[in-house]
């Protein structure tokens, strides 16, 4: 990552991906694709599609939000 001043607004910074960052991103995507392929190797095409559909229905939760929800649940159980 590289940071430089925004030409249109000197109060802001622009963050850009460097050549090394792009290379790392390509490696990470390839590794992710391979891990997914290995994970789904026992499923046929229809089952893989169904799993992907089901996973998209799960709410996207940040770890912090999930932890906060867990703490709230624990607190309610104590009452």
C-alpha positions as CSV (number, residue, x, y, z in Angstrom):
1,X,0.0,0.0,0.0
2,X,1.1,3.5,-0.7
3,X,-0.3,6.7,0.6
4,X,-0.2,10.1,-1.2
5,X,-1.9,13.4,-1.0
6,X,-5.2,13.8,-2.9
7,X,-4.6,16.3,-5.7
8,X,-8.2,17.6,-5.4
9,X,-8.3,18.0,-1.6
10,X,-5.0,18.4,0.2
11,X,-6.7,17.5,3.5
12,X,-7.2,13.9,2.3
13,X,-4.8,11.1,1.5
14,X,-5.3,8.5,-1.3
15,X,-4.3,4.9,-0.6
16,X,-3.2,2.9,-3.6
17,X,-2.2,-0.7,-4.0
18,X,1.5,-1.0,-5.0
19,X,2.9,-3.5,-7.5
20,X,4.0,-5.7,-4.5
21,X,0.5,-5.4,-3.1
22,X,-1.1,-6.5,-6.4
23,X,1.2,-9.5,-6.5
24,X,0.3,-10.4,-2.9
25,X,-3.4,-10.0,-3.7
26,X,-3.1,-12.3,-6.8
27,X,-1.3,-14.9,-4.6
28,X,-4.0,-14.7,-1.9
29,X,-6.9,-15.0,-4.4
30,X,-5.2,-18.1,-5.9
31,X,-4.7,-19.6,-2.5
32,X,-8.3,-18.9,-1.6
33,X,-9.6,-20.5,-4.8
34,X,-7.5,-23.6,-4.2
35,X,-8.7,-23.9,-0.6
36,X,-12.3,-23.6,-1.8
37,X,-11.7,-26.2,-4.6
38,X,-10.3,-28.6,-2.0
39,X,-13.2,-28.0,0.4
40,X,-15.8,-28.6,-2.2
41,X,-14.1,-31.6,-3.9
42,X,-16.7,-34.0,-2.5
43,X,-19.7,-32.0,-3.7
44,X,-21.1,-32.2,-7.2
45,X,-21.9,-29.0,-9.2
46,X,-25.5,-28.8,-7.9
47,X,-24.4,-29.2,-4.3
48,X,-21.7,-26.6,-4.7
49,X,-24.1,-24.2,-6.1
50,X,-26.6,-24.9,-3.3
51,X,-23.9,-24.4,-0.7
52,X,-22.9,-21.0,-2.2
53,X,-26.5,-19.9,-2.3
54,X,-27.1,-20.9,1.3
55,X,-23.8,-19.1,2.4
56,X,-24.9,-15.9,0.8
57,X,-28.0,-15.9,2.9
58,X,-26.0,-15.8,6.1
59,X,-25.6,-12.4,7.6
60,X,-22.2,-10.8,7.1
61,X,-20.9,-10.1,10.6
62,X,-17.8,-8.5,11.7
63,X,-16.0,-10.3,14.5
64,X,-16.4,-7.3,16.7
65,X,-20.2,-7.2,16.1
66,X,-20.5,-11.0,16.7
67,X,-18.6,-10.7,19.9
68,X,-20.8,-7.8,21.1
69,X,-23.9,-9.9,20.3
70,X,-22.4,-12.8,22.3
71,X,-21.7,-10.6,25.3
72,X,-25.3,-9.2,25.1
73,X,-26.7,-12.7,25.0
74,X,-24.6,-13.8,28.0
75,X,-25.8,-10.7,29.9
76,X,-29.5,-11.5,29.2
77,X,-29.1,-15.1,30.4
78,X,-27.8,-13.9,33.7
79,X,-30.9,-11.8,34.4
